[in-house]
């Protein structure tokens, strides 16, 4: 029996998440998970909290920190989008 696993990538969109898709024999699942493959593609891109995104500890997010969080969260055009839109998509209201 084959199992479907997912990894960060841009091959396919599964449930709104761009990822690589792999089919592996059941006896290889643990090995593949150790290599970074996951069973739920929505766990690939976790949205960092505002506290996690504040890399310099100032309590106020810089534009660079917001863009970095947006990249980690898998937001398309994280590098060119307006900061206001990125904050909204990340759920940052502070």
Phi and psi in radians as a Rosetta constraint file:
Dihedral C 1 N 2 CA 2 C 2 CIRCULARHARMONIC -1.702 0.35
Dihedral N 2 CA 2 C 2 N 3 CIRCULARHARMONIC 2.587 0.35
Dihedral C 2 N 3 CA 3 C 3 CIRCULARHARMONIC -2.063 0.35
Dihedral N 3 CA 3 C 3 N 4 CIRCULARHARMONIC 2.488 0.35
Dihedral C 3 N 4 CA 4 C 4 CIRCULARHARMONIC -1.696 0.35
Dihedral N 4 CA 4 C 4 N 5 CIRCULARHARMONIC 2.243 0.35
Dihedral C 4 N 5 CA 5 C 5 CIRCULARHARMONIC -2.239 0.35
Dihedral N 5 CA 5 C 5 N 6 CIRCULARHARMONIC 2.837 0.35
Dihedral C 5 N 6 CA 6 C 6 CIRCULARHARMONIC -2.260 0.35
Dihedral N 6 CA 6 C 6 N 7 CIRCULARHARMONIC 2.636 0.35
Dihedral C 6 N 7 CA 7 C 7 CIRCULARHARMONIC -2.516 0.35
Dihedral N 7 CA 7 C 7 N 8 CIRCULARHARMONIC 2.690 0.35
Dihedral C 7 N 8 CA 8 C 8 CIRCULARHARMONIC -0.954 0.35
Dihedral N 8 CA 8 C 8 N 9 CIRCULARHARMONIC 2.380 0.35
Dihedral C 8 N 9 CA 9 C 9 CIRCULARHARMONIC 2.991 0.35
Dihedral N 9 CA 9 C 9 N 10 CIRCULARHARMONIC -2.986 0.35
Dihedral C 9 N 10 CA 10 C 10 CIRCULARHARMONIC -2.326 0.35
Dihedral N 10 CA 10 C 10 N 11 CIRCULARHARMONIC 0.522 0.35
Dihedral C 10 N 11 CA 11 C 11 CIRCULARHARMONIC -1.361 0.35
Dihedral N 11 CA 11 C 11 N 12 CIRCULARHARMONIC -0.787 0.35
Dihedral C 11 N 12 CA 12 C 12 CIRCULARHARMONIC -2.475 0.35
Dihedral N 12 CA 12 C 12 N 13 CIRCULARHARMONIC 2.736 0.35
Dihedral C 12 N 13 CA 13 C 13 CIRCULARHARMONIC -1.826 0.35
Dihedral N 13 CA 13 C 13 N 14 CIRCULARHARMONIC 2.037 0.35
Dihedral C 13 N 14 CA 14 C 14 CIRCULARHARMONIC -2.069 0.35
Dihedral N 14 CA 14 C 14 N 15 CIRCULARHARMONIC 2.093 0.35
Dihedral C 14 N 15 CA 15 C 15 CIRCULARHARMONIC 0.850 0.35
Dihedral N 15 CA 15 C 15 N 16 CIRCULARHARMONIC 0.744 0.35
Dihedral C 15 N 16 CA 16 C 16 CIRCULARHARMONIC 1.418 0.35
Dihedral N 16 CA 16 C 16 N 17 CIRCULARHARMONIC 0.125 0.35
Dihedral C 16 N 17 CA 17 C 17 CIRCULARHARMONIC -2.090 0.35
Dihedral N 17 CA 17 C 17 N 18 CIRCULARHARMONIC 2.215 0.35
Dihedral C 17 N 18 CA 18 C 18 CIRCULARHARMONIC -1.370 0.35
Dihedral N 18 CA 18 C 18 N 19 CIRCULARHARMONIC 2.249 0.35
Dihedral C 18 N 19 CA 19 C 19 CIRCULARHARMONIC -2.817 0.35
Dihedral N 19 CA 19 C 19 N 20 CIRCULARHARMONIC 2.956 0.35
Dihedral C 19 N 20 CA 20 C 20 CIRCULARHARMONIC -1.534 0.35
Dihedral N 20 CA 20 C 20 N 21 CIRCULARHARMONIC 2.560 0.35
Dihedral C 20 N 21 CA 21 C 21 CIRCULARHARMONIC -2.107 0.35
Dihedral N 21 CA 21 C 21 N 22 CIRCULARHARMONIC 2.298 0.35
Dihedral C 21 N 22 CA 22 C 22 CIRCULARHARMONIC -2.290 0.35
Dihedral N 22 CA 22 C 22 N 23 CIRCULARHARMONIC 2.477 0.35
Dihedral C 22 N 23 CA 23 C 23 CIRCULARHARMONIC -1.910 0.35
Dihedral N 23 CA 23 C 23 N 24 CIRCULARHARMONIC 2.174 0.35
Dihedral C 23 N 24 CA 24 C 24 CIRCULARHARMONIC -2.280 0.35
Dihedral N 24 CA 24 C 24 N 25 CIRCULARHARMONIC 2.597 0.35
Dihedral C 24 N 25 CA 25 C 25 CIRCULARHARMONIC -1.073 0.35
Dihedral N 25 CA 25 C 25 N 26 CIRCULARHARMONIC 2.602 0.35
Dihedral C 25 N 26 CA 26 C 26 CIRCULARHARMONIC -0.972 0.35
Dihedral N 26 CA 26 C 26 N 27 CIRCULARHARMONIC -0.586 0.35
Dihedral C 26 N 27 CA 27 C 27 CIRCULARHARMONIC -1.294 0.35
Dihedral N 27 CA 27 C 27 N 28 CIRCULARHARMONIC -0.101 0.35
Dihedral C 27 N 28 CA 28 C 28 CIRCULARHARMONIC -1.857 0.35
Dihedral N 28 CA 28 C 28 N 29 CIRCULARHARMONIC -0.024 0.35
Dihedral C 28 N 29 CA 29 C 29 CIRCULARHARMONIC -1.034 0.35
Dihedral N 29 CA 29 C 29 N 30 CIRCULARHARMONIC -0.854 0.35
Dihedral C 29 N 30 CA 30 C 30 CIRCULARHARMONIC -1.092 0.35
Dihedral N 30 CA 30 C 30 N 31 CIRCULARHARMONIC -0.728 0.35
Dihedral C 30 N 31 CA 31 C 31 CIRCULARHARMONIC -1.053 0.35
Dihedral N 31 CA 31 C 31 N 32 CIRCULARHARMONIC -0.773 0.35
Dihedral C 31 N 32 CA 32 C 32 CIRCULARHARMONIC -1.177 0.35
Dihedral N 32 CA 32 C 32 N 33 CIRCULARHARMONIC -0.658 0.35
Dihedral C 32 N 33 CA 33 C 33 CIRCULARHARMONIC -1.125 0.35
Dihedral N 33 CA 33 C 33 N 34 CIRCULARHARMONIC -0.627 0.35
Dihedral C 33 N 34 CA 34 C 34 CIRCULARHARMONIC -1.135 0.35
Dihedral N 34 CA 34 C 34 N 35 CIRCULARHARMONIC -0.428 0.35
Dihedral C 34 N 35 CA 35 C 35 CIRCULARHARMONIC -1.535 0.35
Dihedral N 35 CA 35 C 35 N 36 CIRCULARHARMONIC 0.015 0.35
Dihedral C 35 N 36 CA 36 C 36 CIRCULARHARMONIC 1.866 0.35
Dihedral N 36 CA 36 C 36 N 37 CIRCULARHARMONIC -0.003 0.35
Dihedral C 36 N 37 CA 37 C 37 CIRCULARHARMONIC -1.342 0.35
Dihedral N 37 CA 37 C 37 N 38 CIRCULARHARMONIC 2.574 0.35
Dihedral C 37 N 38 CA 38 C 38 CIRCULARHARMONIC -2.279 0.35
Dihedral N 38 CA 38 C 38 N 39 CIRCULARHARMONIC 2.810 0.35
Dihedral C 38 N 39 CA 39 C 39 CIRCULARHARMONIC -1.563 0.35
Dihedral N 39 CA 39 C 39 N 40 CIRCULARHARMONIC -0.272 0.35
Dihedral C 39 N 40 CA 40 C 40 CIRCULARHARMONIC -2.186 0.35
Dihedral N 40 CA 40 C 40 N 41 CIRCULARHARMONIC 1.980 0.35
Dihedral C 40 N 41 CA 41 C 41 CIRCULARHARMONIC -1.086 0.35
Dihedral N 41 CA 41 C 41 N 42 CIRCULARHARMONIC -0.415 0.35
Dihedral C 41 N 42 CA 42 C 42 CIRCULARHARMONIC -1.255 0.35
Dihedral N 42 CA 42 C 42 N 43 CIRCULARHARMONIC -0.188 0.35
Dihedral C 42 N 43 CA 43 C 43 CIRCULARHARMONIC -1.550 0.35
Dihedral N 43 CA 43 C 43 N 44 CIRCULARHARMONIC -0.064 0.35
Dihedral C 43 N 44 CA 44 C 44 CIRCULARHARMONIC -1.195 0.35
Dihedral N 44 CA 44 C 44 N 45 CIRCULARHARMONIC -0.711 0.35
Dihedral C 44 N 45 CA 45 C 45 CIRCULARHARMONIC -2.046 0.35
Dihedral N 45 CA 45 C 45 N 46 CIRCULARHARMONIC 1.721 0.35
Dihedral C 45 N 46 CA 46 C 46 CIRCULARHARMONIC -1.626 0.35
Dihedral N 46 CA 46 C 46 N 47 CIRCULARHARMONIC 2.367 0.35
Dihedral C 46 N 47 CA 47 C 47 CIRCULARHARMONIC -1.379 0.35
Dihedral N 47 CA 47 C 47 N 48 CIRCULARHARMONIC 2.078 0.35
Dihedral C 47 N 48 CA 48 C 48 CIRCULARHARMONIC -1.169 0.35
Dihedral N 48 CA 48 C 48 N 49 CIRCULARHARMONIC 2.530 0.35
Dihedral C 48 N 49 CA 49 C 49 CIRCULARHARMONIC -1.219 0.35
Dihedral N 49 CA 49 C 49 N 50 CIRCULARHARMONIC 2.884 0.35
Dihedral C 49 N 50 CA 50 C 50 CIRCULARHARMONIC -1.056 0.35
Dihedral N 50 CA 50 C 50 N 51 CIRCULARHARMONIC -0.648 0.35
Dihedral C 50 N 51 CA 51 C 51 CIRCULARHARMONIC -1.156 0.35
Dihedral N 51 CA 51 C 51 N 52 CIRCULARHARMONIC -0.689 0.35
Dihedral C 51 N 52 CA 52 C 52 CIRCULARHARMONIC -1.191 0.35
Dihedral N 52 CA 52 C 52 N 53 CIRCULARHARMONIC -0.619 0.35
Dihedral C 52 N 53 CA 53 C 53 CIRCULARHARMONIC -1.265 0.35
Dihedral N 53 CA 53 C 53 N 54 CIRCULARHARMONIC -0.402 0.35
Dihedral C 53 N 54 CA 54 C 54 CIRCULARHARMONIC -1.351 0.35
Dihedral N 54 CA 54 C 54 N 55 CIRCULARHARMONIC 1.405 0.35
Dihedral C 54 N 55 CA 55 C 55 CIRCULARHARMONIC -1.214 0.35
Dihedral N 55 CA 55 C 55 N 56 CIRCULARHARMONIC -0.453 0.35
Dihedral C 55 N 56 CA 56 C 56 CIRCULARHARMONIC -1.715 0.35
Dihedral N 56 CA 56 C 56 N 57 CIRCULARHARMONIC -0.002 0.35
Dihedral C 56 N 57 CA 57 C 57 CIRCULARHARMONIC 1.241 0.35
Dihedral N 57 CA 57 C 57 N 58 CIRCULARHARMONIC 0.374 0.35
Dihedral C 57 N 58 CA 58 C 58 CIRCULARHARMONIC -1.423 0.35
Dihedral N 58 CA 58 C 58 N 59 CIRCULARHARMONIC -0.306 0.35
Dihedral C 58 N 59 CA 59 C 59 CIRCULARHARMONIC 1.544 0.35
Dihedral N 59 CA 59 C 59 N 60 CIRCULARHARMONIC -0.112 0.35
Dihedral C 59 N 60 CA 60 C 60 CIRCULARHARMONIC -2.235 0.35
Dihedral N 60 CA 60 C 60 N 61 CIRCULARHARMONIC 2.185 0.35
Dihedral C 60 N 61 CA 61 C 61 CIRCULARHARMONIC -1.366 0.35
Dihedral N 61 CA 61 C 61 N 62 CIRCULARHARMONIC 2.306 0.35
Dihedral C 61 N 62 CA 62 C 62 CIRCULARHARMONIC -1.430 0.35
Dihedral N 62 CA 62 C 62 N 63 CIRCULARHARMONIC 2.879 0.35
Dihedral C 62 N 63 CA 63 C 63 CIRCULARHARMONIC -1.029 0.35
Dihedral N 63 CA 63 C 63 N 64 CIRCULARHARMONIC -0.676 0.35
Dihedral C 63 N 64 CA 64 C 64 CIRCULARHARMONIC -1.098 0.35
Dihedral N 64 CA 64 C 64 N 65 CIRCULARHARMONIC -0.719 0.35
Dihedral C 64 N 65 CA 65 C 65 CIRCULARHARMONIC -1.164 0.35
Dihedral N 65 CA 65 C 65 N 66 CIRCULARHARMONIC -0.667 0.35
Dihedral C 65 N 66 CA 66 C 66 CIRCULARHARMONIC -1.149 0.35
Dihedral N 66 CA 66 C 66 N 67 CIRCULARHARMONIC -0.759 0.35
Dihedral C 66 N 67 CA 67 C 67 CIRCULARHARMONIC -1.115 0.35
Dihedral N 67 CA 67 C 67 N 68 CIRCULARHARMONIC -0.687 0.35
Dihedral C 67 N 68 CA 68 C 68 CIRCULARHARMONIC -1.106 0.35
Dihedral N 68 CA 68 C 68 N 69 CIRCULARHARMONIC -0.732 0.35
Dihedral C 68 N 69 CA 69 C 69 CIRCULARHARMONIC -1.136 0.35
Dihedral N 69 CA 69 C 69 N 70 CIRCULARHARMONIC -0.692 0.35
Dihedral C 69 N 70 CA 70 C 70 CIRCULARHARMONIC -1.138 0.35
Dihedral N 70 CA 70 C 70 N 71 CIRCULARHARMONIC -0.659 0.35
Dihedral C 70 N 71 CA 71 C 71 CIRCULARHARMONIC -1.119 0.35
Dihedral N 71 CA 71 C 71 N 72 CIRCULARHARMONIC -0.809 0.35
Dihedral C 71 N 72 CA 72 C 72 CIRCULARHARMONIC -1.059 0.35
Dihedral N 72 CA 72 C 72 N 73 CIRCULARHARMONIC -0.661 0.35
Dihedral C 72 N 73 CA 73 C 73 CIRCULARHARMONIC -1.329 0.35
Dihedral N 73 CA 73 C 73 N 74 CIRCULARHARMONIC -0.126 0.35
Dihedral C 73 N 74 CA 74 C 74 CIRCULARHARMONIC 1.396 0.35
Dihedral N 74 CA 74 C 74 N 75 CIRCULARHARMONIC 0.417 0.35
Dihedral C 74 N 75 CA 75 C 75 CIRCULARHARMONIC -1.325 0.35
Dihedral N 75 CA 75 C 75 N 76 CIRCULARHARMONIC 2.229 0.35
Dihedral C 75 N 76 CA 76 C 76 CIRCULARHARMONIC -1.131 0.35
Dihedral N 76 CA 76 C 76 N 77 CIRCULARHARMONIC 2.564 0.35
Dihedral C 76 N 77 CA 77 C 77 CIRCULARHARMONIC 0.913 0.35
Dihedral N 77 CA 77 C 77 N 78 CIRCULARHARMONIC 0.653 0.35
Dihedral C 77 N 78 CA 78 C 78 CIRCULARHARMONIC -1.010 0.35
Dihedral N 78 CA 78 C 78 N 79 CIRCULARHARMONIC -0.464 0.35
Dihedral C 78 N 79 CA 79 C 79 CIRCULARHARMONIC -1.513 0.35
Dihedral N 79 CA 79 C 79 N 80 CIRCULARHARMONIC -0.269 0.35
Dihedral C 79 N 80 CA 80 C 80 CIRCULARHARMONIC -2.168 0.35
Dihedral N 80 CA 80 C 80 N 81 CIRCULARHARMONIC -0.212 0.35
Dihedral C 80 N 81 CA 81 C 81 CIRCULARHARMONIC -1.205 0.35
Dihedral N 81 CA 81 C 81 N 82 CIRCULARHARMONIC 2.727 0.35
Dihedral C 81 N 82 CA 82 C 82 CIRCULARHARMONIC -1.147 0.35
Dihedral N 82 CA 82 C 82 N 83 CIRCULARHARMONIC 2.486 0.35
Dihedral C 82 N 83 CA 83 C 83 CIRCULARHARMONIC -1.042 0.35
Dihedral N 83 CA 83 C 83 N 84 CIRCULARHARMONIC -0.678 0.35
Dihedral C 83 N 84 CA 84 C 84 CIRCULARHARMONIC -1.020 0.35
Dihedral N 84 CA 84 C 84 N 85 CIRCULARHARMONIC -0.755 0.35
Dihedral C 84 N 85 CA 85 C 85 CIRCULARHARMONIC -1.183 0.35
Dihedral N 85 CA 85 C 85 N 86 CIRCULARHARMONIC -0.717 0.35
Dihedral C 85 N 86 CA 86 C 86 CIRCULARHARMONIC -1.094 0.35
Dihedral N 86 CA 86 C 86 N 87 CIRCULARHARMONIC -0.762 0.35
Dihedral C 86 N 87 CA 87 C 87 CIRCULARHARMONIC -1.051 0.35
Dihedral N 87 CA 87 C 87 N 88 CIRCULARHARMONIC -0.713 0.35
Dihedral C 87 N 88 CA 88 C 88 CIRCULARHARMONIC -1.129 0.35
Dihedral N 88 CA 88 C 88 N 89 CIRCULARHARMONIC -0.800 0.35
Dihedral C 88 N 89 CA 89 C 89 CIRCULARHARMONIC -1.162 0.35
Dihedral N 89 CA 89 C 89 N 90 CIRCULARHARMONIC -0.543 0.35
Dihedral C 89 N 90 CA 90 C 90 CIRCULARHARMONIC -1.395 0.35
Dihedral N 90 CA 90 C 90 N 91 CIRCULARHARMONIC -0.288 0.35
Dihedral C 90 N 91 CA 91 C 91 CIRCULARHARMONIC 1.428 0.35
Dihedral N 91 CA 91 C 91 N 92 CIRCULARHARMONIC 0.427 0.35
Dihedral C 91 N 92 CA 92 C 92 CIRCULARHARMONIC -1.629 0.35
Dihedral N 92 CA 92 C 92 N 93 CIRCULARHARMONIC 2.081 0.35
Dihedral C 92 N 93 CA 93 C 93 CIRCULARHARMONIC -2.021 0.35
Dihedral N 93 CA 93 C 93 N 94 CIRCULARHARMONIC -0.093 0.35
